[in-house]
């Protein structure tokens, strides 16, 4: 058996990713979370990992590219969001493989200086074990109501060139 990993256009590949997202992040799973009311950006690219047993999509990682403002300076960043693994496919390393593929894709974009993701407390150790660092500064983003402080989930950064660990980042759009 081999593991198939595709990196596809975000909008075009949404029909393949959507059933996995509904299964993992459906209304029953999201309704009580602090981020349930947030409007999210659509991924620019998607890492899709098919289960080696042929049962379909096992894991998804969204990739986002954006120019943000960090401490008053424009910086091109990559983002990770929408990480989802089918329940029967967890603890097999699929999310790690998909995350590695996403980081490799961001590294291939010479303009990207660092990566950002947002996660819930139960996932923090997973990302830290893979080289992500807590960002202790303030994050702002856009929502339909205007600019808000984004504190629904903890921000983590990854060194593509060098990631800041503090300061203020304006996502200059919807979060991911």
N, C-alpha and C positions, 0 to 999 in steps of 0.2 A: 504494500500500500504506500502511496505517496500523498503528500499534503500539497494541495493546489492553493496558491495565493495569487489573487488578482488585485491589481491596483487600477481602478476604473474611475471615469468621470463621475463626480458626485451626483448630479441630477439624473444622468442616464442610468446609473446603477441603483438608484433609490428603489425601484420596483423589486429588485432582488433582496435588498437589505430590509425593506419595510416589514415583511412578516417576522423576521428575527427581532426587530425592535418592538413590534407589538407583543411578541411572546415574552420578551425580557422586561420591557418598560411599559406594559399596558396600563390602563387606568387603575386597575387594582394595585399595581406595584408603585405607581407614582403619586397617587392622590394625596398621601400624607407626608410626602417629602417636602423639605423646605424649598426645593426648586420646581415644584409642580406648576407654579404659576408663570414661570419664565418662558419667554419666547426665544427660541434658539435659532442660530444661523444654520443654513444648509451647508453640508460638507462640499468642499471643492473637489476632493478625491475621496475614494473609499477603498480601504483594504478589506478584501473579502476572502475569507479562508474557508474552503469547503472541507467537510469532514472526510477523512480518508476512507471511511466505510461506505461512501456514496450516498449518505442520507441527507445531503444538502448543506446549506450554509451553516457553519458552526460558529463563526466569529466575525465581528465587524469592528473596524476602527475608522472613524472619520478623520480626514486631514483637512486643515484649514490654513489658508495663507492670508495674511493681513498686515497692513502697515498700521502699527499702534503708536501711541505716544508714551514714552517712558521718561519721566522726569523732564518733560518739555521737549524731548528729542524724538523725531520720527525714527522708528526701527521696524524693519520687516521681520515678522515672526512666523513660525509655524504653530499650528494648534492641533491638539488631539481632543477628540470628543466622540460621544456616542459609542463608547467601547461597550460591546455586548457579546456575550458568549452564551450559546444555547445551554440550558441547564444540564442536559445529559452529556455535554462535551466539556464541562469544566474540569479543572485540575489536571489537564493534559498538556499544558504549555501552549495552547493555541493563542491565548491573549498575548503572551510574551512574544510569540512569533509574529503576530500581526502588528504589535507595537513596534518591534524591531524593524519590520518592513516600512512602517510609517515614518520612523525616525530616519531610516536610510533614504527614503524619498525626500524628506525635508532637507537632509544634508546635501542632496544632489542639486538643490536650489541654492546657488551661491549667495543670493541676497538674504537668506534666512540667518539671523544671528542667534536666536534661541527659540525654544518651544515652550508653550504654555498648555497646561491642562487643568481641569477642575475636577475634584473627586470628593466623595463622601468619606467620612472617617474610617470606615471599615476597609477601604481600598488604599489608604495612605501607605501602609507597609509594603504592599505590592509594588507601587510606583517607586518608593524610595529604594527598594531592593534592585530596581532597574535603572538607577542613576538619576532619578528625578529628585529635586530639592524643594522644600517648602519656600514659598514666597511670602515674606512677612509684611509686605506693603499693602497698599490699597489698590483695588481694582474697580474701575468704573466701566460701564457699558451702556448701550442703548437698549431701550425697551419702548413699546408703543407709547408709554406715558412720558418718555424723555430719558435723560441721563440718570442712572441710578448707581449707587454703590453696590457692587456685586459681591455679596458675602454669603450666598446660598450654599456654596461649596468651597472647600479649601483650594487655593491656587498652588500649583507646583510648576517649576520651571526646569528645563533641560538645557545643558550647554551644547549648542551646535557650534558656536564660536565661544561666547561667554554669556551666561544668563545672569541677570541681576537677582539678588536675593531679597532686596527691599526697595522701597521707593513707591512711586505711583505710576500705575499703568492704566491708560485709557484704551480700551479695546477698539474704540472708534467704530462701533457697530454692535450687532447682537453677539452675545457670548456663544461659546460652543461647548 
